[in-house]
């Protein structure tokens, strides 16, 4: 399993590999947020400017996760204001992972180490302009979700 993030300004977080066999529950997800995502965000952005959205995976919607993100990221969009099934609003699910997968699997891999290297390389080949263009396609829909304050959008 791979954890990653993409930002509207075109930055792609280096992939973080979850140890094989680890089941991601609330505790494990909190660790990833605190040890991987938050340091990357703080290194690259003012948290006052970050609008963080997630999907509705159980670990994402856990009270402890929601509380952490509300405390740390002022413009976090909480689960109550997010459609329950919305891959078309998630640049990672709807764009980033398909691009990384296509580029990383341009040839067969004989080992997990080879695949991980290819995934890192694939993520690194995404240009800021390419990521900005992809994220811009999601901005208006994410804005509609925020404006609807948890209500229905078309």
N, C-alpha and C positions, 0 to 999 in steps of 0.2 A: 504494500500500500504506500502511496506517495501523497504527501501533503504539500500544497503550494498555494500561491496567491498571485494575483495580477492586479496592478493598479491602473487607474485611469490615465495616469501620465506616461504609461508605457513601460513601467518597471515590472519585471517578472522576478518573483522571489525564487532563489535557487531551491530546487526540489529537496524536500526532507523525507527520507525513507523511514517508514515505521518498521520496527523489527518484525521479521517474519513470524506469523502466528499470534502476534499481539492483537487482542480484541480491543477496539477503541470504545471505551466507555467514558463516562464523565471525567474520572480521575486522569485517564490517559490523555484525553482531549485538553483538559486544563493544563497539563504539563506541556503539551505541544504549543498551546497558546502562549504560556508564560516563558517557555525556553526557546521557542522558534519564531512564532509570528510577532509577538510584541517587540522583541529586540530588533527584528527586521524593520518593523514599522517605525520604531523610535529612531533607528539609525537613518531612515530615509525621509521621514515626515514629522510634522508637528501633529500630535494626536488630535488636536483641536480641528484639524482640517480633514481627518479621515472619516469617510462614511463607510462603515463596515457592514456588509450583508453576508448572510450565510443561507444554506438551505435548511430544511426542517429535519435533518438527521437527529435521532434521539440525543446524541451527545451534544449537539449544538443547542438544543432546546432545554437542556437541563438547567434548573434554577441557578446552580453555582456558576455555570458558564455565562448565562444571561447577566447575572449580578456582576461578575468580573468585567464583562465587556461594557456594561452600563457605567461602571466606575471608571474604567480606563479610557474609553473612547466616547466622548460626549455626543457624537453624531451616530452612534451605533443604532441600527434599525432592529428593534427587538422582535421576537417571534410573534407577538400579538399583532404586529403591523405588517407581517409578511405573509403572502399567500402560501398555503401549506405545500403545494406542489408547483414549483415555479422554475424548472430548469432553464426556461427561456429568459429568465432574469439573472442567471448566474454565469458570468463570463468564464469561470473555471470549468464548470460542467459542460457548457454549451460551445465553448471555443477552445480554451487553453489545452485541455487534456487531449482533445482530438488532434490538435496540431503537434503536440509533443509525441503522441502515439505514432502518428504518421511518419514523423521525422526519425524517431528512435527505432522504428521497425522497418527501416529501408533495407535491412538485411537480417538474416537469422542470427540469434545470439546463442553461443554455446554455454554460457554461464550467467548466473545472476549478476555477477560483477560486471560483465560485458553489457548487460541490459541497463544496469544502473548508470554506467558511464555514458551509454547512448542517451539515456533520459536526461542526464545533466547537460550533455552537449546539445541536445535538441532544445531544451529550455533556454540555453544560452544563445542559440541562434535566432531567437525571436527578437526582431528589432523593436526598439521603442515605438517607432512609427506604426508597425504592424499591430502591436498591442494597443496603442492609442486608438487606432481605427476600429479594432474589434470592440474595445470597451465603449467607444462612443455609440455603438449600435444599441447598447444596453442602457445608456444614461437616461434617455427619455422615459423608458418603461420603469426604471428604478425611481425616477422622479414622480411618475404617476402613482406608484405604490406609496411613496412617502406622503404625497399630497392627499391620497385617499385615507390615510391614517388608519389602515387596516380594513378599509372597505373594499368593495368590488371595483375592479378595473376591467376595461375591455382590451 
